[in-house]
Amino acid sequence: MQINPHRWFGAGQSSAADAAKAGAEAAAEAIGGRDPKAVFVFCSVAYDLPALVAAVRDEAGPDAAIVGSTTMGELGNAGMTVGGVAVAALGGDGFTVHTRVAPIDQHDPRAAGADAAEALRGLHDPNRVLILFCDGMAGRPHEIVRGAYSTAGAAWPLVGGFGADDRHFEKTYQIHGDAVVSESVVALALGSDGPIGIGMAHGWRRTEPPMIVTKSHGAHIYRLDDQPALDVLLRRNNFDGTADEFFDRGRALQPLGLSRRNGEDIRVIHAGDDEERSVWGTADVPQGALVWLMEADRQALIDGATWSCTEAIARLDGLAPLGVLAFDCGGRRAGLVEGGMEEEIDAMRTALGDAPFVGFYTTGEIARVRGASGLHHLTLVTLALA
């Protein structure tokens, strides 16, 4: 396969305290004096966001599409930052870029996903992907992804992440062009004459026996194996106490694995009700689903990062990766303490070789290659371009 030799991908990071300086430093490093078609900005909510975006625009020029999200931390070749900014940029012949932004109606979040995915219209390149940046505080995030799928259809993959606000869990922001918005879905439809590879892995493993979700509604689980869901989780964890004690001081992360054709899809259960004896997370757990409690050690999570990168590269038809975007779950930090985040990034560097990469820590990851499901948690999603 012949790929245009003038196409490029660059990455940059900055931890400067001043917003304009941080945006300019990271963008200048990523762009390197070239003419970008798309610029991706991942940054702390603590910055003066309009000033940061304006500085990126000054480096990118008037014609580049700029998209992005606030984060729970940023990552790239230079390592992890918290309270910083990471920028990726791409350009050259063989890339086509369309963007779109859609506000989220809390009563119909699916409509925002469907509307944003209209960015794919008119894109005729042989390889296409829809990259989504979504408000991390929006309710029913799975509905946003399903809405995007309803427009994109089965032919084109989805990737992306739900934004964060440095663990405040109050308000997240999305970037579209020169505007900083909230309660929105921003989409960048990328067409390419080269292959596009998507990898996703988490490193978690099943704890037997499985359970059947016998009563649920959306993200709310009322009964597991036809018993009160909270009682089942407390018993399986050998924990005697209230729901608040369990989730705050016992097991703040309670991953459930949903059975899928390609393995387990993670759902994080993070709260419960002592009177109702129910539990819930941020994404839907279908009634009738087969689920497992999941466990992982640090090495397994790091191995998951390696596998995600390896899987993305394997889909590039033997070509070396030009660059990689990464969407990593902020919740993975709970199992990657005491230097584990740096070890994960080292594993990514090794797997990706010389390819530049940039990404952010999310409140939910998007990756749909097959089927209608596409929302993940505690997972590393990688998008590789050749």
N, C-alpha and C positions, 0 to 999 in steps of 0.2 A: 504494500500500500504506500502510495506517495503522499506525504504530508507537506504542506507548504512550509518551507524552511524559515520563513519570516515571522511565523506566529510565535508568541511568547507568553510567559506567565511569570510574574514577579511577586515577591512577598516582602513585607516590612513590618516592623514593630517599634513601639516607643513607650516608655514609661514616664515621659516628661509630665510635670505637674500642670503646665499651661496647656490649655486645650488646643490653641492654634499651633503651638510648637509641636505638640504630640501628633496632631493630624498631619502637619507638613512633613515631619521627620519620617513617619511610617509610610506616607504616600510617596514621598520622594524615593525612598529605598525600594518600594515595590515597583514604581513606574520607571525609574532609572532614565528619565529624559525621553522616553518613548511616547507613542501616541496610543493611549489605551482606548479600548472599546467598552470595557466594563471594569468598575472598581468596587470592591467589596470592603466594607468598613465594619469592624467589630470593636466595640469600645465600652468603657465603663460609663454607667449612668451618672457618675459624679462629675463628669466633664460638662463644660458649657457646650452643649451639643451643636447648636447652630454655628458657633465659632469653629469648632472642630471640622464640621462638614464644609464650611467655607474655605478652610485651609486646604482640605483635600481637593476641593474644586479648583483652587488656584494651581495645584500641582497637576491635576488631571486634564485641564483644559475644558472648553465649553461643550464639547460634543460627547464626552464619555458618560455612559450610564453609571450612576452611583446608587448602590443599594447597601443595606446593612441592618444591624441590630445592636442594641445594648446587651450586655453579657453578664455572666457570673464568673468572668475570667476569660483570658485570651490565650491562645497557644500558637506556636509556629516553630520554625527552625531554631530561633533564638531562645526558645524555652517558653515557660508559662509566665504570664503577668496577671496580676489582680489590680484593677484600677488603671489599666493601660489601654492601648489601642493597637490593633493588628489590622493590616490592610493587604489585600490581594488585588492584583490587576492583571488583565490579559488583553492581548491585542494582536494585530496582524491579520493577514488574509486568511480566510477559512473560518472565521467566527461571525455569527450573526446574533445580535442582542435585541430583545424586546423587553420592556418592563411595564408593570401595571401595579396600581395600588388600589385596595378595596377596603372600606371601613367595615368593621365587624358589628353587625346587629346582634345584641345579646340574645334576642329571641330567635334568630336564624343564622347562627355562625356558619352553617354550610354554604349559605349564599355568598359569603365573602370569599371562601375558597374557590367556589365556582367562578366568581367574577375575576379574581386575580389570575386564575389559570387561562383566561382569555388572552394573556400575553403570548400564548403559543400560536394564536391565529396568525396566518400569513408567514409562518416560519417553514421553509421548505428544504432546509438542509437535511442530509441523509441521517445525521445523528442529532438528537435533541434531548434536552433535559429541562425540567421546570424546577428552579431553585426558589424556595419559599422562606420568608422571614416573617414570623407571626408573633403577635402580642402574647407574651407568656402568661398574662393574667386573664386571658380570655377563657370563659367557661367552655366546656365541651370541645377541647382541642381536636378530638377525633373527628368531629363533624366538619371542622375546617379542612382537614385532610381529605375526608370523603367528598366534600364539595369540589376540591381541586381535581380529584380523580374523576368525578362525574363529567368534568369538562375535558380533561386531558385524555381520558380513556385509557385502555390497556396498552396502547402502543408506546407511550412515552413515560419514562421514569420520573419520579418526584424525589427531591432531596431537600434538606433544609433543617431549620431549627426554630424553636420557640424561644423568644428572648427572655432576658433576666434583668435584674436591677441590683447587682452586687449583694444578693441575698436579703434584700429588704422585703421583697414580695409585696410591693405596693403598686408600682407603675413601670411598665417597660416601654421602650421607644423603638420605632422602626425608621429607617432612612430610605427616602426615595427621591432621587435627584438632589435638589438643594433643600428639600423639605425634611423636617423632623416631625414625625407623626406618632400617634399612639392609637391603641385599640384598632389596629389595622393589620392587613396581610399585604406584604410587598412581594411581588413575584418578578423574577428575572428568567425569561425563557432564553436559553442558550442553544443556538444551532452551531454545528461544527462539521467540517468535512473529515475530521478525524474521529476515532472511536472515543467513547465515553465509558468509564468504568465506575461502578458503585460497589462499595464494600460495607458490610455492617456485621459487627460481632460484639459480644458483651463479656464472654468468659464465665458467666454464671452457669451453674449446673443444678440439675434436679435433686430435690430431697424427697425420697419416696415415703409414704405412698401418695399418689395423686388424689385430688379432690374434685368433686363436681360442683359447679356453681348452680345451686338449685333455686336461688331467687336473687335477682339483681335488677337494678335499673340504672342505666348509664354507668357512672363510675362508682355507684353505691352497691355494695354486696351485703345482702341481708342474711343469706343462709348458704353454708358450705356443707355438702353431704347431708342436706336437710337438717342441719343443726345451726344454731345462732353463729354467725360468722366470727364475731369477736371471741366467743368461747373457744372456737376451733383454733384460732390463731394463738390465743393465750396458752392453750393446752399443748399445742405443737411446739411452742417455744419454752415450755416449762416455766411460765411466768405467772405469778400470783399477784394481781394488782388491778388498778383501774386502766381504762383505755389511755388516759393522759399519761400515766406513769409508764405504760408500755411503750408508747410512741415517742415520748419525750426523753425518757431515761433508760428504757429497756432496749427496744429495737427501733430506732428512729427510721431505719430503712427496712421495710418488709417487702422484699420483691416476690411477686407472684409470676410464674411463667405460664403463659398461655400456649397450648399446643398449636403449632403451625407446621406446615409441610416442610419448611426449611429449618426447623428447630423451635426453640421457645422464644416467644415475644414477651418482653418484661413489662409488667405493670407494678408501680410502686404504691403500696398501701401505706398511708401516713396518718390516718386519724380513725377514731372510733367513737361510738356512743354507748355509754354504760347502760342506759335504760333500754334503748332499742336493740342493743347487742349487735349492731351493724358496724361495718368498716367501709372506708372509701379512700380513693386516690384522686388522680386528676384525669384519668382516661377510662373509657368504657371497658367493662368486663362483661362479656355477653352471658346471659342466662343460658345454662346448659353447657358452658365451656368446661373443658378439662384443664385443671391448673395444678401446679406444683409450688410448694415453697422452694425458693432458690437459695443457693449458698455459693460463695466464692472466696478464695484467698487472694492476696495481692498478686501473686505470680499469675494466677489464672486470668485476672483482669488485664494484666500487662500482655499476656499471650493473646487475649482478645483483641487488643489494639494492633498487634502484629498481624493477626488474621484479617482484620478489617482492611488494612492497607494492602495486604497480599491479594485479597479477593478483588479489590478495585483494580490493581495493576493487571491481574490475570485476565481482565475483560478488555484489555487494550490491544488485543490481536498481536501480541508480541512486541509492541512498540514501547519505548521507554516513556514514563510519565513526564509530561511537560510541567505539570504542577498539580497540586491537590488542595481541595477545600475540605476541612474537617469540622464535624459537628459532634461534640463530646458532651456527655451528660454531666452536669454539675454534681449530681448525686454520686457519681463514681468516686469522688474524692473521699467518701466515707470509708471505702475499702482500699484507698491508695494514700494512706497517711505516711508521715515520716519519710518524705522523699519519693514516695510512689508516683506522684504526678511527673516528676522529672524522669523517673525510670520509664514511664509510659511514653513520654516524648522521645526519649532515647531509642525506644523500640520502634517508634514511627520513623525516626531518622534512618535507622538501620534498614527497615523494610523499604523505604522510599528512595534510598540512595541519595543522589544529588538533587532530586526534585524539590523545589521550594514548596512549602505547605504553610497554610494559615487557617485558623478556625477559632471557634469560641465554645465556651461551656454554656449549655442550654438548660432550659426547663423541660425539654422534650425534643426528641430527634425525629426527623421525617426521612423515611427511605421506603419508597415503593418501587419495586422492580417487577413484581408479578402479583396478581390478585388485588383486591380493593383495600387491604390493610396497609397502613403506612406509618402509623404513629408508634414510637418506641421510647423506652426509658432505660437508663443505666447502660446505654449502648454507645459505641463509637461508630459514626457513619462517615465514610470518606468518599469523595467524588474526585476521580482522577481523570485528567484530560491528556490526550496525546497530540 
